[in-house]
Amino acid sequence: MYTAVVVTVVIMLIASKPISEFIRKHPSFKVLALCFLMMIGVSLIAEGFHFEIPKGYIYFSMAFAFLVDVIQMKTVKHK
């Protein structure tokens, strides 16, 4: 267990620089990630109240939003 945590931390430290550069160049992905977190949180709260949202709806909406963001990133030229 300790080894897994140490390896994961090392991977995160190595990956943090390229990810932060990507987010700096494409801030819309930061907003998209925050929206995904909010959607997952709402889903978890709903499940806590025994109101089940089908996972397919959540996954489809996340994939669609990601696809739209990727298309926008490819078509809009950044400065």
Rosetta constraint file for C-alpha pairs under 8 A:
AtomPair CA 1 CA 5 HARMONIC 6.44 0.50
AtomPair CA 2 CA 6 HARMONIC 6.22 0.50
AtomPair CA 3 CA 7 HARMONIC 6.05 0.50
AtomPair CA 4 CA 8 HARMONIC 6.03 0.50
AtomPair CA 5 CA 9 HARMONIC 6.15 0.50
AtomPair CA 6 CA 10 HARMONIC 6.25 0.50
AtomPair CA 7 CA 11 HARMONIC 6.22 0.50
AtomPair CA 8 CA 12 HARMONIC 6.15 0.50
AtomPair CA 9 CA 13 HARMONIC 6.15 0.50
AtomPair CA 10 CA 14 HARMONIC 6.26 0.50
AtomPair CA 11 CA 15 HARMONIC 6.03 0.50
AtomPair CA 12 CA 16 HARMONIC 5.76 0.50
AtomPair CA 13 CA 17 HARMONIC 7.65 0.50
AtomPair CA 15 CA 19 HARMONIC 6.24 0.50
AtomPair CA 16 CA 20 HARMONIC 5.92 0.50
AtomPair CA 17 CA 21 HARMONIC 6.22 0.50
AtomPair CA 18 CA 22 HARMONIC 6.21 0.50
AtomPair CA 19 CA 23 HARMONIC 6.20 0.50
AtomPair CA 20 CA 24 HARMONIC 6.04 0.50
AtomPair CA 21 CA 25 HARMONIC 6.28 0.50
AtomPair CA 22 CA 26 HARMONIC 6.06 0.50
AtomPair CA 23 CA 27 HARMONIC 5.34 0.50
AtomPair CA 23 CA 28 HARMONIC 7.97 0.50
AtomPair CA 23 CA 29 HARMONIC 6.53 0.50
AtomPair CA 23 CA 30 HARMONIC 6.42 0.50
AtomPair CA 26 CA 30 HARMONIC 7.75 0.50
AtomPair CA 26 CA 73 HARMONIC 7.59 0.50
AtomPair CA 27 CA 31 HARMONIC 6.91 0.50
AtomPair CA 28 CA 32 HARMONIC 6.21 0.50
AtomPair CA 28 CA 69 HARMONIC 7.43 0.50
AtomPair CA 29 CA 33 HARMONIC 6.01 0.50
AtomPair CA 29 CA 69 HARMONIC 7.35 0.50
AtomPair CA 30 CA 34 HARMONIC 6.27 0.50
AtomPair CA 31 CA 35 HARMONIC 6.18 0.50
AtomPair CA 32 CA 36 HARMONIC 6.22 0.50
AtomPair CA 32 CA 65 HARMONIC 7.64 0.50
AtomPair CA 32 CA 66 HARMONIC 7.51 0.50
AtomPair CA 33 CA 37 HARMONIC 6.28 0.50
AtomPair CA 34 CA 38 HARMONIC 6.21 0.50
AtomPair CA 35 CA 39 HARMONIC 6.09 0.50
AtomPair CA 36 CA 40 HARMONIC 6.18 0.50
AtomPair CA 36 CA 62 HARMONIC 6.82 0.50
AtomPair CA 37 CA 41 HARMONIC 6.11 0.50
AtomPair CA 38 CA 42 HARMONIC 6.17 0.50
AtomPair CA 39 CA 43 HARMONIC 6.18 0.50
AtomPair CA 39 CA 58 HARMONIC 7.77 0.50
AtomPair CA 40 CA 44 HARMONIC 6.18 0.50
AtomPair CA 41 CA 45 HARMONIC 6.18 0.50
AtomPair CA 42 CA 46 HARMONIC 6.07 0.50
AtomPair CA 43 CA 47 HARMONIC 6.18 0.50
AtomPair CA 43 CA 52 HARMONIC 7.86 0.50
AtomPair CA 43 CA 53 HARMONIC 6.71 0.50
AtomPair CA 44 CA 48 HARMONIC 6.18 0.50
AtomPair CA 45 CA 49 HARMONIC 6.57 0.50
AtomPair CA 46 CA 50 HARMONIC 6.46 0.50
AtomPair CA 46 CA 51 HARMONIC 5.16 0.50
AtomPair CA 46 CA 52 HARMONIC 6.54 0.50
AtomPair CA 46 CA 53 HARMONIC 7.49 0.50
AtomPair CA 47 CA 51 HARMONIC 5.13 0.50
AtomPair CA 47 CA 52 HARMONIC 5.31 0.50
AtomPair CA 47 CA 53 HARMONIC 7.51 0.50
AtomPair CA 53 CA 57 HARMONIC 7.44 0.50
AtomPair CA 53 CA 58 HARMONIC 7.79 0.50
AtomPair CA 54 CA 58 HARMONIC 7.06 0.50
AtomPair CA 55 CA 59 HARMONIC 6.10 0.50
AtomPair CA 56 CA 60 HARMONIC 5.85 0.50
AtomPair CA 57 CA 61 HARMONIC 6.11 0.50
AtomPair CA 58 CA 62 HARMONIC 6.19 0.50
AtomPair CA 59 CA 63 HARMONIC 6.05 0.50
AtomPair CA 60 CA 64 HARMONIC 5.97 0.50
AtomPair CA 61 CA 65 HARMONIC 6.10 0.50
AtomPair CA 62 CA 66 HARMONIC 6.10 0.50
AtomPair CA 63 CA 67 HARMONIC 6.05 0.50
AtomPair CA 64 CA 68 HARMONIC 6.18 0.50
AtomPair CA 65 CA 69 HARMONIC 6.17 0.50
AtomPair CA 66 CA 70 HARMONIC 6.16 0.50
AtomPair CA 67 CA 71 HARMONIC 6.16 0.50
AtomPair CA 68 CA 72 HARMONIC 6.10 0.50
AtomPair CA 69 CA 73 HARMONIC 6.04 0.50
AtomPair CA 70 CA 74 HARMONIC 6.21 0.50
AtomPair CA 71 CA 75 HARMONIC 6.17 0.50
AtomPair CA 72 CA 76 HARMONIC 5.83 0.50
AtomPair CA 73 CA 77 HARMONIC 7.51 0.50
